[in-house]
Amino acid sequence: MIKCISCKFATIDESASNSKWDAYECSNPKSEYHRALLNVTPNGEMLKRISWSGCPYGERKEK
């Protein structure tokens, strides 16, 4: 399993971001997290880093 922070499908969501914070969402249609914001807590707290653990459909980012 690839953690969301290392997954190529974790992309910046421009529509949810603001000038001080980048929102990351899952862009993998196979994932249960698809279109979910990956750096927002269940209480709506905006985190700087992606905190979600990942899913079986993740793919490592290419360097």
C-alpha positions in Angstrom: 0.0 0.0 0.0 1.3 3.5 -0.9 0.7 6.3 1.5 -1.3 9.2 0.1 1.6 11.6 0.7 3.8 9.5 -1.7 1.0 8.7 -4.2 0.9 10.3 -7.7 -2.9 10.6 -7.4 -2.6 13.1 -4.6 -3.0 16.4 -6.5 -3.6 20.0 -5.6 -7.3 21.0 -5.8 -7.2 24.6 -6.9 -10.9 25.1 -6.3 -10.6 24.2 -2.6 -7.2 25.9 -2.0 -6.7 29.5 -0.9 -3.7 31.9 -0.9 -2.2 30.5 2.3 -3.1 26.8 1.9 -3.0 24.1 -0.8 -5.8 21.5 -0.7 -4.8 18.1 -1.9 -7.4 15.6 -3.2 -7.3 12.0 -4.5 -7.7 11.9 -8.2 -7.8 8.1 -8.6 -11.3 7.0 -9.6 -10.5 3.5 -8.3 -9.8 4.7 -4.7 -12.4 4.9 -2.0 -10.8 8.4 -1.3 -11.5 9.7 -4.8 -12.2 13.4 -4.8 -11.7 13.5 -1.0 -9.5 16.2 0.5 -6.4 14.5 1.9 -5.2 17.2 4.2 -8.4 18.1 6.0 -9.4 16.5 9.3 -12.9 15.1 9.9 -13.5 18.3 12.0 -12.5 20.5 9.0 -9.1 21.5 10.3 -6.8 22.4 7.3 -3.4 20.6 7.6 -0.2 21.6 5.8 0.6 18.0 5.1 -1.4 15.0 3.8 -2.2 12.8 6.7 -4.3 10.0 5.2 -2.8 6.6 5.3 -3.4 5.4 1.7 -5.3 2.8 -0.2 -4.6 -0.4 -2.2 -4.8 1.5 -5.5 -2.1 4.0 -4.8 0.9 4.4 -7.2 4.2 5.8 -6.2 5.2 9.2 -7.6 7.8 9.0 -10.4 11.0 11.0 -9.9 
